[in-house]
Amino acid sequence: LRKREQSVGAAPSAVVSPEAAERLRSLGYVGGATQSVPDADAPNPAKVIDGWRQFEHALSVLNGGRAREALPLLQTLSTRFPSGAVFQSTYARALMETGNAKAALERYRAVVELSPKDALMFHDLAVAARAARQLYEARRAEQAALTLDGNSAAAMNGLGLLEVDTG
C-alpha cells in the first residue's frame, strides 16, 4: 500500500485479458471500462491542491504510527473526494490500523469498485475481510488478485493463511 501511495499520480494502465475479465466476473467482481480521453468533469488541480496538502500531512501522521490521529483527517478527505481511490484506500488502511476491520472492509469494497484492475487493492480487501472473519470473501478477493497478477506473492500468502484459518 505504501508503494501505491507513493505513486499517487500514476493510474493503473494494465489491460485485463478477456480470460481474466471472465474469471473476475465468476468471482463476483465486474471490471469497469477504461477511459481513453480526459474526463471533462475532473477537478481542476489548482482548486484541489489544498486537499493534496492535507493528504500529505495525514499520510505522514499515519506513516508515523499515529493512525488514530490520522483517521479524522483521512475521513474528511474520503468524504470530500469519494472517487479518489488513494484517499479511500488510505482511509481504509487507517481504519485497519486502528482495529476497525469491519469499517475497513466496507471501504476496501468501494476502493475495488473504483480500481477494478488493481490486484493490490483486491489483496488489501482480502486482508480486511480476513480480519473481519469474512473468510469466503477474503478467499474470493485473493483469487481476484491472482487473476489480475498471477505472480502476486501477497495474494498467494493470503490464500495460504486462509488455508491455515480453515484447517
C-alpha positions in Angstrom: 0.0 0.0 0.0 2.8 2.4 0.8 4.3 1.9 -2.7 0.8 2.6 -4.1 0.6 5.8 -2.1 3.9 7.0 -3.3 2.7 6.7 -6.9 -0.4 8.9 -6.3 -0.4 10.4 -9.7 0.1 7.1 -11.6 -3.1 5.5 -12.9 -3.1 1.7 -13.4 -2.6 1.0 -17.1 -2.9 -2.7 -17.0 -5.1 -4.3 -19.6 -7.2 -7.2 -18.4 -7.3 -10.1 -20.8 -10.8 -11.4 -21.7 -10.0 -14.6 -19.7 -9.1 -12.6 -16.6 -12.2 -10.5 -17.0 -14.4 -13.6 -17.2 -12.6 -15.0 -14.1 -13.3 -11.8 -12.2 -16.9 -11.9 -13.2 -17.1 -15.5 -12.0 -15.7 -14.4 -8.6 -18.4 -11.7 -8.4 -16.3 -8.8 -9.5 -17.0 -6.8 -12.6 -14.3 -4.6 -14.1 -15.1 -1.1 -15.2 -14.4 0.4 -18.6 -11.2 2.3 -19.1 -11.2 5.9 -20.2 -9.1 6.8 -23.2 -9.9 10.6 -23.1 -9.5 13.0 -20.3 -12.5 13.4 -18.0 -14.1 16.8 -18.7 -15.7 16.6 -15.2 -12.3 16.0 -13.5 -11.5 18.6 -10.8 -9.1 21.4 -11.7 -5.8 20.5 -9.8 -5.3 24.1 -8.8 -8.6 24.0 -6.9 -7.9 20.8 -5.0 -4.2 21.3 -4.1 -5.2 22.0 -0.5 -6.7 18.5 -0.4 -3.4 17.0 -1.5 -1.5 19.0 1.1 -4.0 17.7 3.7 -3.5 14.2 2.4 0.3 14.5 2.6 0.0 15.6 6.2 -2.4 12.8 7.1 -0.2 10.3 5.3 2.8 11.5 7.3 0.9 11.1 10.5 -0.3 7.7 9.5 3.2 6.6 8.5 4.5 7.9 11.8 2.4 5.3 13.6 -0.3 7.6 14.7 -3.3 6.1 12.9 -5.9 7.4 15.4 -4.7 10.9 14.8 -4.8 10.5 11.0 -8.2 8.9 11.0 -10.4 12.0 11.1 -8.1 13.8 8.6 -8.5 10.9 6.2 -12.2 10.5 6.8 -12.7 14.1 5.8 -10.7 13.6 2.6 -12.5 10.4 1.7 -15.8 12.3 2.1 -14.6 15.2 0.1 -13.1 13.0 -2.7 -15.4 9.9 -2.9 -14.0 8.8 -6.2 -10.3 9.3 -5.2 -9.1 5.7 -4.8 -5.9 6.8 -2.9 -7.9 8.8 -0.4 -10.3 5.9 0.1 -7.6 3.2 0.4 -5.5 5.2 2.8 -8.6 5.8 5.0 -9.2 2.1 4.9 -5.6 1.4 5.9 -6.0 3.8 8.9 -9.3 2.0 9.9 -7.4 -1.3 9.8 -4.5 0.1 11.8 -7.0 1.3 14.5 -8.5 -2.1 14.7 -11.8 -1.4 12.8 -11.6 -4.2 10.3 -15.3 -4.2 9.6 -15.3 -0.5 8.5 -12.1 -1.0 6.6 -13.7 -3.9 4.7 -16.6 -1.7 3.6 -14.1 1.0 2.5 -11.9 -1.5 0.6 -15.1 -2.8 -1.2 -15.6 0.7 -2.5 -11.9 1.0 -3.5 -12.1 -2.2 -5.5 -15.1 -0.7 -7.4 -13.0 2.4 -8.1 -9.9 0.4 -9.1 -11.2 -3.0 -10.5 -7.9 -3.8 -12.2 -5.7 -3.2 -9.2 -4.5 -6.6 -7.7 -3.1 -4.9 -4.7 -6.5 -3.4 -3.8 -8.1 -6.8 -4.0 -5.4 -8.2 -1.7 -6.0 -5.3 0.8 -9.7 -6.1 0.6 -8.9 -9.8 1.4 -6.7 -8.8 4.4 -9.6 -6.7 5.8 -12.1 -9.5 5.1 -9.9 -12.0 6.9 -9.5 -9.6 9.9 -13.3 -9.2 9.9 -13.7 -13.0 9.8 -15.3 -12.9 6.3 -13.2 -15.8 5.1 -15.3 -16.6 2.0 -15.0 -13.0 0.8 -11.3 -13.0 1.7 -10.7 -16.1 -0.5 -12.6 -14.6 -3.4 -10.6 -11.3 -3.2 -7.3 -13.1 -3.1 -8.3 -15.2 -6.1 -9.3 -12.0 -7.9 -5.9 -10.5 -7.0 -4.2 -13.6 -8.5 -6.4 -13.4 -11.6 -5.1 -9.9 -12.2 -1.5 -10.6 -11.1 -0.6 -14.3 -11.2 2.7 -13.6 -9.5 1.3 -11.7 -6.5 3.3 -13.1 -3.6 1.0 -11.2 -1.2 -2.1 -12.9 -2.6 -0.5 -16.3 -2.6 0.5 -15.8 1.0 -3.0 -14.6 1.8 -4.5 -17.7 0.3 -2.1 -19.8 2.4 -3.1 -18.0 5.6 -6.8 -18.6 4.7 -6.0 -22.3 4.3 -4.4 -22.3 7.8 -7.5 -20.5 9.2 -9.8 -23.1 7.8 -7.7 -26.1 8.8 
